[in-house]
Amino acid sequence: MSGSNKFTIVQMNDSHAYFDLHQEMFWQGARAVYRLAGGYARIAAIVKQIRAESQGRVLFCDCGDTIHGTYPALNTQGRDLIPILNSLGLDAMTAHWEFAYGPRVFQQRATELEYPMLANNVYEKETSKPVFQAYVVKEIGGLRIGLVGIASNIVDKTMPPSYSEGISFTLGKDELPPIIDVLRTQEKVDFVVLVSHLGFPQEMKLLSEVHGIDICLSGHTHNRLYKPVLNGKTIVIQSGCHGSFLGRLDLEVVGGQIVDYRHRLIEVEAATQPDPTVDELIRQALAPYKNDLAEVVGETVTALNRGTTLEATMDNFLLKTLLENTGAQLAFSNGWRYGAPIVPGQITLNDLYNIIPMNPPVSTVELTGEEIRAMLEENLERTFSCDPYEQMGGYVKRCLGLNVYFKIENPPGRRIQKLFAGIEEVRPGRSYTAAFVTPQGVPQKYGRIRENRPERIIDAMRKYLSVHRPLHAELRRTFVAV
Ligand SMILES: [Zn+2]
């Protein structure tokens, strides 16, 4: 390749099936502010504009967490997203929560997409054969570009077993050098782009160990990278979540080398004129649920969000519901990152599904003080491990009824300084009743008398809101970094 050339990469990641406009959280000084953003019809309009500006020399990639996260998505196991995604003109995708429907359903969805699902790190257990293709080569304005996918590797490690039935996951690192070699020597590509869902810290470590990647499209950790990060010569971008942002990277190439680039993290603003074709597909997909999901089920004084690592108002509402519903002393839930914020005012049924779209049963378990400490230490290590490859959580486990004083920087298993249930220190041999949702809330290996109650969490939250009107769910200093 010689002479001057240009191409543009557009990134979407972690859109979590937010079909249409929704609230998004932004920091302003000491507080959070909220405004409407997102929706695939606005994304389509922005990408169309970029294609026009770039004479079609555009690659549009999706780093995954796309077909799961809202009620309409879960109700059709992601099927209702397919025509919408196909209308966006994507070039490739990788995956994470897509596996929540079970690998077989997900494989079916992947065949319905008109672009390849890429993952170099997912294998059939029985045959050791890869489940998805590892890479695809795209030709654009005379340049050959290899796109390599790495799916999230935590699916068979920290998520419910049904997500990874019959399949296993690796980090994808050892597979990369031979793939890059094939791309460079046989496929004769000019550039290699990694489409990843490992998470920003994990990808940064991987890029320091594997060479030959020009651009890394990062996903999973919901980073809003307002500027690209350079790792050696590799340009890394990540673009928020919920489809509230797109990343745009304009590259200038001379003699087969990237000589200049410009980047913009584009907010998908409410004022963007939606693409009418995609908008119509969205209307059709949402029509069956529109009235039911718009039902007002409560009112909140507190803005409910998940934008904070140690504790979040949205989860405090969920946990308060668990305590009241069960009479348990403690409540636990997973530190999920996704879930569009709910601003003060009315709460709809749709909002409740955005908090926990799986609508799992309310569960209870007996835990000893020793187990509580071990479970929290394990979670803190999976969140803050100094080895990024060991970071397998989302945010810190959501808890209520506990106060945890801990040192982030300490070694694994040695972070918690003081642990209280109410005003009493948690005693190792004592038994505590706990309520939780999903095996991510309290993993299977902890506790006794584990029970799923007949009631599901959405109904429990509705009941809670009917009694507590308006809702207050402020932060409670559950985890304090000391
Ligand atoms: Zn993810």
Boltz pocket constraint, residues with backbone or C-beta under 6 A from the ligand:
constraints:
  - pocket:
      binder: B
      contacts: [[A, 65], [A, 96], [A, 97], [A, 152], [A, 197], [A, 219], [A, 220], [A, 221]]
      max_distance: 6.0
